[in-house]
């Protein structure tokens, strides 16, 4: 199996008479995109499309998912054929709150420093669903709308000349047997409480743990359906650009032998967590790695799943490093993880999600302003009279993402 990635950089974004890419400027036919998205799902009452550029005084509220525009030019399945990617731009879905754990994206100011999305041109799809739509149906409608919009935008640019093409090779590559063998375990939140992830169209509750070609994972094989805290939510964009996978593929056959990806889920019941961890460890052991990397999504009870994995892998003689964020209280003095283990001796921290921030007012706000008080990381008096916000870092989308996108860490005090 081969996968060719064609990349075209988008340097600027704005409204236009057609959705098209001329040079590095992407224009969006806003009326046509609104009609396209609204016509795809009878659960949608109305769609409003907005444009937000890096550095603009814009705040996006109740952001649900972020998706990179991509389209298949050849091949039908993730991980094979040819995929066109529009770099430097993303689709963001927003609208009235579904679950309280949605977040904020600021395009400028101190909040912009904490989110990878403030540096992208954003096509914001604000969606109103029909009254009485149940929460899970609400989430599904918004999720599908974001994917449809991103695919539609990329499809209008299918004929562009790419800036570069990358041929991603993996298990068909001959590798020096002396190189260290490394495996990767990606924990996908999957609890059925608006805490869901989808693998090849199926809920991660079903059929996991499993091994998966890493190229499938970054080529649209994993889609977010999560309303977890915004700071460590793994959006669809994060899955598409998973830096652990891309770095392991880059060094494969040169610095290490990337022997495989294991996807595991994060159930709700203790017995299910234990079974899932045992099965994931068994799959990793079949790959016979010397070391492993583990990433997770969410906090609280997923910390227990992480520790079960670390205990199992280390007990099997597999040296393991894990990426996690922390919830150590605003002052940093509280216990930062809900569970721990002696084997957890190589943890990479991506920041304290409880740290407080004051975000200045913005000239333009997209999304439902009254819902700020209901966001995880917000509180009833988060919104100031002048339009400023006081929130915890966990309210900012991607601030402590546990795939390692941020530059945050923690220090002992």
Buried (B, 14 or more C-beta within 10 A) or exposed (E): BBBBBBBBBBEBBEBBEEBBBEEBBBBBBBEBBBEBBBEBBEBBBEBBBBBBBBEBBBBBBBBBBBBBBBBBBEBEEBBBBBBBBBBBBBBBBBBBBBBBBBBBBBBBBEBBBBBBBBEBBBBBBBBBBBEEBEBBBBBBBBBBBBBBBBBBBBBBBEEBEBEEEBEBBBEEEEBEEEBEBBBBBBBBBBBEEBBBBBBBEEBBBEEBBBBBBBBBBBBBBBBBBBBBBBBBBBBBBBBBBBBBBBBBBBBBBEEBBBBBBBBBBBBEEEEBBBEBBBBBBEBBBEBEBBBBBBBBBBBEBBBBBBBBBBBBBBEBEBBBBBBBBBBBBEEBEEEBBBBBBEBBEBBBBBBBBBBEBEBBBBEEBBBBBEBBEBBBBBBEEBBEEEBBBBBBBBBBBBBBBBBBBBEBEBEEE
